[in-house]
Amino acid sequence: MDHSPTTAQPLQSQPAGAPLSGRIRVPGDKSISHRALMFGALAEGETSITGLLEGEDVLRTADAMRALGAEVTQHAAGRWTVRGQGRGHLREPADVLDMGNSGTAARLICGILASHPIFAVLTGDGSLRGRPMKRVTEPLAATGARFASRAGGRLPLAIEGSASPAPLTYRLPVASAQVKSAILLAGLNAEGETVVQEPEATRDHTENMLRHFGATVSVTVEGQGRVVRLEGKPRLTAADIVVPGDPSSAAFPIVAALIVPGSAVTIENVGLNPLRTGLFTSLIEMGADLTISNERVEGGEPVGDITVRAGTLKAIEVPRARVPSMVDEFPVLSVAAAFAEGTSRFRGLSELRVKESDRLAATAALLTVNGIAVEIEGDDLIIHGTGGKPPAGGGTVETHMDHRIAMSALVLGLATASPVTADDAAFIETSFPGFADLMRGLGAIMVRP
């Protein structure tokens, strides 16, 4: 089934005529939604999922799990079940697996397929076909799997999984939750222990979910990083999952409320995994009025409600060590920094160069075209804030099929002197279905130009 938008859909945000206000919920966490479908397909029995993100990226994963033999059924909005046949029992897909825009799905499925004795081909949309897969396929080849791809390890990618996969011991050269997860998923069908050493702690949804489904996983801290060990060939048993609101999606209404004067917004049921909350830490350092209430644990993940009020922001320096905990949030944090007093510096953003777009360059361009002074030095992003004065705006932002660039541009336009246009907002549906309507419900003005 083809879920992709086919034509560009420009969208313009205009300076808000009044404060933003209201209580909202954002869609389910994308990282957890992908993994819930995958683990449900690998487990024995029926897994019930509540709060699943029904964006384009996750729907691609649902289609792929069906093609690999799982029964995946939607019962109501956000309510799904997955009936799997157990680890090691995926079937060979009859056709190419089209992952759309989802790098997470493509890379994690590489790990799953590497240790199943089946043949499959992955492809994706224009953006995904341009993104490198070698950092996943090179370590996975040591399991005995074979990969064939376009130059540079790019999709389409043919995978011939190993019938007797070897367990891996691998040190990540760069912190990446996707690569770590792919190796752990491959290790499920390997005899013995799979070990991943990461130089900096990255989001641990895979480890949490492995335990939730019955695998034995241990984690030890080494300096700033961690060592993750998985015992091979566990029995994975169906386990129900409640998906919290995605903190990466909550970032957009949060920053909008911070920069539109007088605003006060509450986002309910947001995931608060400490390896995902670097943005909240950074905003509080900037002086943001951000409070968390109703904290609790659901499905092994911490959750709470976030209330944010507009106010004065000051420039900060974000250290390289914080990048893994907020790798998707830098475009919208850059919007907040544009309104701050002073010059902000975000260090070590090399990971942004291999996202849906070269997100580092795209973020700098987003701000520059709207009158905000920006520099890139190596992998650092430097933003000269306006001290609260509305930037000029008036620019048309090239989104490069990147949903987070599109949403960040639209948030910026709510507080600039002139409207801001995203040249294509169609890809927002990959991660945040209903974004524009939700923002309009808070008082935002977003229109077709």
N, C-alpha and C positions, 0 to 999 in steps of 0.2 A: 504494500500500500504506500502511495506517495503522499507524504504529509507536507512537502516543501512548498513554500510560496514561490510563484513563478514570475511575478513582476514586482518591480520596485514599488514601495509604498511610502512616499515621503510623509513626514509628520513634523509639525511645527509646534513648539511650546512658546507661549507668550507670557510676559511678566504678569505674575498673579496680582489681581486687583485687590485681594484681601488675604489675610493669613490663611494658611492651611490648617485644617482641624478635623478631628475624627478619630475613631477606633477602627482598625482594619486588621485583617490577616493576610499575609502574603502566601503564595503557593508553597507547596511542600518542598523540602530540601532536595535539590537535584542530585547531589552526590549520593544521598541515602536512597533516593528513589531508584536510581540506576542499580544500586547494589541489592536492594530489596528484590527486584525482579530477577536478577542474576542468581542470587542465593536461593530464591524460591525455586528456580529451575534446576538447581544442582541438588536440592534436598529431596528426601523421600516424603511424600505426602503433600497436603495442601496448606499453603501459607496464605493468610489473610493480611492484606495491606490496607491501612487506613491513612488518608491524607497524601496519597501518591501525587506527585507533580504530573500533570497531564499536558506538559509542554512537548514540543516537537522532538527534542532530544530524547526524552524518556519514552515516547511512543515508538521511536526507532528501536530502543532496547527491547520493548515489549514484542515488537514484530520479530526481532532476531531470536528471542527466546522461544517464540512459537515455532520459528523455522528450525530450531534445534531440538524440537520435540516436546517442549513443555506446553501445558494447557494454561493459557493466560486469558483471564476473563475480567471484563469491567462490569460491575454490578450497579454502580451509581457513581456520581461525581466523587472522585478520590478513593472509591472503594473497589479494590481488585482482589482477585485470588490467583495464585499460581500453583499448579499441581506439577511437581517434578517427579522424575523417575529415579532420582538418586545420583550421587556423584559418580562420574565415569560412564553414564548411560545416555549422553546426548546423542542425537542422530545426525547424520550428515545432511546439511541443508540442500534442498533441491535447486536453489537458485542463489544468485549473489546476495549477500547481506549488505543492504544500503544503510549506512549509519548517519546519513544526512549531514548535519553540522556538528555531530557530537564526538569530540576527541576523547572524552572520558569513556564512552561506550566502546569506541573502536579499540582503544588501548587495553581496556580491561578484558574485552572479548578475545583479544590476541592471547592473553594469559590463559583464559579458559580453554581455547581451542588448541593451544600448544601441547596440552597433556591429554587430549582426546584423540584416538586414532581415526580421525575423519579429515576430509578435505573441505575447505571453504574458501571463499573469496570475499573480501571486504572492499567496499567502495564508499563514496560519500559525495557531498555536494562540492562545488568549486572551491570553497574555503577549506574544507577538510582534506580534499585531494592535494592541497598545497602544504599541508602540515606534516612535519617529519615524524616517522614512526620508528626510526632506527634505534632510538634510545630504549624502546621496548623490545623490538625484534632481535637486536644483537644479544642481549643477555638471555632472552628466551630460547635462542638457537642452541644454547648449551644444554637444554633439556633433551635435545634430540629432534626437536621440531624443525621443519624446513619452511623458509619464507622466500617468496619471490615478489618483487615489487618494481615500480618505476624508479628512475634514478633518484638517489637521495633517500630511499626507503619510503617513498610516498605512495599513497593509494592510487589505483587499486592494488590490493595486496592478496596474494595467494598463500594459504597456510595449509601445510600437511602436518597434522599433529602426530606426536610420538605415541606408540603403543606401550612403550616402557620408559616413561619420562624420568630423567635423572633429577634428583633434588638439587637446588641451587644454593650456593652461598655467594651473595653478591653485595658489594658495597656501592651504593649509589654515588656517582660522581657529582651529581647535583640533586638537592632535595626535590623529590617528586612523588606525591601520593599516588599518581597514576602508575608510574613504573613500579613502585613498591607493591601496589595492589595487584598488578599483572603478574608479578613474580610469585606472590602468595597464592593467587588463584591457580597458577600452573602447578604449584607445590601440593595442591590438594590430591592430585592423582599420582604423586611420586612416593616411592618408598623412602622412609627416613625423614630427616629434618631439613626443612627449607629455612634459610637464614637471610634476612635482609638487614644491612647496616645503613642507616641514613645519617648524613652529616648534621642535619637539623630536623627536629621533630616536624612531621607533616600530619595533615588530618588523618585521624585513625578510625574512620568509619568502617573500613574493611576489617580491621582487627576486632572492633566491637561486634560486627555482624558475624564474623567467623565464630566467636564465642557464643553468640546468641543462637546459632544453628548447631552448636555442639562440638566444634573443633577445639583443640587445645593450642592456645597461643600464649606465649610469654613475651614480655617486653622489659628490657633493662635499659637504664639511662646510661649513656656514655658521653660525658661532656654536654654539648648542646644537642647532641643527637641521641639516637636510640638504636637498639638491636632488637629485631622482631624475629621470633622463632615459631615455626608452625610444624606440628607433628603431622606427617603425611598420612594419606588415606583414612581420614576420619569418617565416621558415619554422620552425615548431615541430615538433621531431622527438621521437618517443617516447623516454623515458629512465627507467630503473628508479629507484625511490625506496625507501629504508629510513627508516621513520618512527621517530624516537626517542621515548622515554617523555616524557609531557607534564609539564613543570615545574609547570604550574598544578595538575595532579592530585597530583604528588609533594608539594605544599605541605601537604596534609592529614595524611598519615602523619608528615611531618617535624614539624609543630607538635604533633601528638599525642605524639610521642616526647619533645619538649622539655618538655611540661607534666606528663606522668605520671612521678612520681619513679622513678629507677633504670632508665629505659628506654634501649635501644640498638637502633637500627634502621638497616639499609642499604637504600637504594633504588637498584637497578641501572639502567643504560642511560637516564639522564635527559638530556634536551636542555639544553644549557648555552649557547644563543645569548645573547651578552652583552646583547641588547636584550630579554631575557626573564627576567633573573636579579636584578631589583630586590629580590625577596623575600629571596633568599639574602644579598644585601648587607645588607639591613635586619636580618635575624636575627643575622648576625655582629656588626653594630654593637650589638645588644642583649646580646651576650655568649654567643650560642648556640655550643655545641660541635658544629660542623658542618665536616666535612672532605670533600674531593673527591678521588677516586682514579680510576685507569684512564681518564684523559682521552684522547680520540681524536676523529677526524672521520669521520662517516658520512653519505653523501649530501649533502655540502656543509654539514652542521650539526655543531657541536661537541657531544660526548656524554661523559658520565662517570658514575661511581657516587658517591652521596652517603651518608655515614654520619653519623648524628646521635645525640647522647646527651643525656639530660635534665640540666638544671642551672639555675642562677640566671640570671634575665633582668633587664635594666635597661631603663628607659623610654628612648625615642628620639624624635627629631623626623624625620619623613620629608619631604624637600623636594618641592615641586611638580614639579621637573624629573625626579624619579624615577618619577612616576606612570605614564607610558606603558610602562615596563619591568615593571610589576607591577599593571596595572590590574585584573586579575581576582583578585588575591591579598589585597586589603585586608580582606575579611571574616575570613579565617583568620589574617592578621597581627594583627587586632584581638583575636582570642582569645589569641594569645601575649602581646599588650600587657596584657591583663586580669590576667595572672599576674606581670607585671614589677614591679620596685621603682620607684615614681615615676609621673609623668604623661606619657603619650605624646601627641604631636600629629602627625596626618597632614594635610598641607596640600594644598589645591587639588584636591579630589575631585569636581569638577563632572561628570566623565565617568561617575562611578558612578550618577548620577541617571537615565541612559538605558540601563542594562543590562537584564537580564531582569526586574528590579524596580527601584524606586528603591533601589539597593543601599546608598546612604549611609544613608538612613532605616532600611532593613531591618537593617543591621548594628548601628546604634545600638539599635534595638528588641531585637534578639537578645541584646545584652549587658544592657540595662536589665532585661528580664524575668527575668534570672538573677542579679540583685543586684549588677551591676557599674556603677559611676558613669561616665556618659558625657555628653558635651555635643557639640552641633553648633554651630559658629560660622561662618556663611557656608557655604563649601565645605570647612571644616576639621573633622576628627573628633578629639575629645579624649577620651582614655581614662585613667581613674585606676586604676592597677594595685593589686593586693592585696599585692604584695611576696612572692608565693609562697604565701600562704595561700589555700586553696581558696575560690573564690567560692561563694555560697549555692546557685546552681543552682535546680532545681525548677520552672523555667518551661517553658511550651509556646511554641515559636517559630513565628510566622507566616512561612512560607517564600515566599509570593507566587509559587509556581511557579518559584522560583529555586534551581537545583541547588547553587550555591556557598553560599548562605545555609543550605540544609539540611545540607550536609556540615560547614560551620563549626559549626553548632549541635551536631551529633553529636560533633565533636571536643571541644568545650567540655565536654560532659557526662561525658567520660572522667576529668575531674580536678576536678569541682565536688563540693560536699558532698552534693547530692541529684541525682537523674537529671534529664536535659534531654530534652525531647521535640520533635522536628520534626513539625509538623502534617501535612506531606506530603513523603515522601521519594521518591515515584515519579519525580520529574524528575531525580534523580541519574543515572538511566540515560542522559540526554542527553549526558553528558560522561564519566562514570566508571562504566561497567557493572561490576558485581561489587564495588562499594565496600565494602558492609557485610561481605561474606564475607572480603575481603582484610584489613580491619581486625580482624575476629574471629580471623583466622589469626595476627595479631600479639599477641593476647591481649585485644583490646577486647571489651566487653560491649555488644551492640546487640540489642534485642529489640522485638517488636511490643507496644505498650502495651495 
